[in-house]
């Protein structure tokens, strides 16, 4: 459906085809704008997609690129090798393959928790059509990071701690959020210990592997002479770390001053929705899920972007998968199910269309 949307915009002549140093920067990457590749692939060649292709093709050649974690561009490089170095096609294959696996993993995770097939299908549907879920298709790290988070969770809940540690390590090498699974793993280990399972080396490995992956990347950056991650985020991406909930307060202030854009309103609505669902996660799901949800949620809310404080929050929210488990429970009534599905779908089409037309949506 998203491919048809992008191709339709391209055929209608609505997609900008020329590079622009300010509005449509490609940073030296060749734009894919012509023929079938332009209609199906080039319409998604936007923003961070270009930076990941830069890393896959030429490594960490500039300080601004050093804020991106290595596993996703590394997979792109490996897949591109037998494809005559078609890095955009390789990136699409990686993100779509990871998305398919993530949706399957999420469906089975919901079933493992006793939700049944109907709840699993409904929760997966909500995840698939969440307004920012088009990033599952787009070559961002969303699908890969989601996959590793889900695998880490499911494997740990099954007591397969060595495998959970490997998945957690891969997640920490995909994006900074990967290391945030550690508190949930500690809670799960304590829960299993309380049920009589003794602490094993595999549990210790699972708890430390994501931290090791994150610290390894930080140490490598330092050895290469790159600025600190916080410095790069502030200098190039205008993002600073602040107290939790300050981005919400700042957005409310912009609303009061009539300065907020429509997308800021959508980001705020998503944050409010996730906070409400987070309360229900505490009440309805095992403690392990609550630990993951609130650690990630609070971390997200410490990230303030200038001048739009909540920018990217709608995209970050997509990784809060326990919320979709609860939302699936709440959507059991047909009317509630239609309300969630139709509203999510409308936002999904709108934001994907904005992205295709080079509109910043996260």
Buried (B, 14 or more C-beta within 10 A) or exposed (E): EBBEBBBBBBEEEEBBEEBEEEEBEBEEBEBBBEEEBBBBBBBBBBBBBBBBBBBBBBEBEBBBBBBBBBBBBBBBBEBBEEEEEBBBBBBBBBBBBBBEBBBEBBBBBBBEBEBEEEBBBBBBBBBBBBBBBBBBBBBBBBBBBBBBBBBBBBBBBEEBBBBBBBBBBBBBBBBBBBBBBBBBBBBBBBBBEEEEEEEBEBBEBBBBBBBBBBEBBBEEBEEEEBBEBEEBBBEBBEBBEBEEEBBBEBBBEBEEEEEBEEBBEBBBBBBEBBBEBBEBBBEBBBBBBBBBBBBBBEBBBBBBBEEBBBBBBBBBBBBBBBBBBBBBBBBEEEEEBEEBBEEBBEBBBBBBBBBBEBEEBB
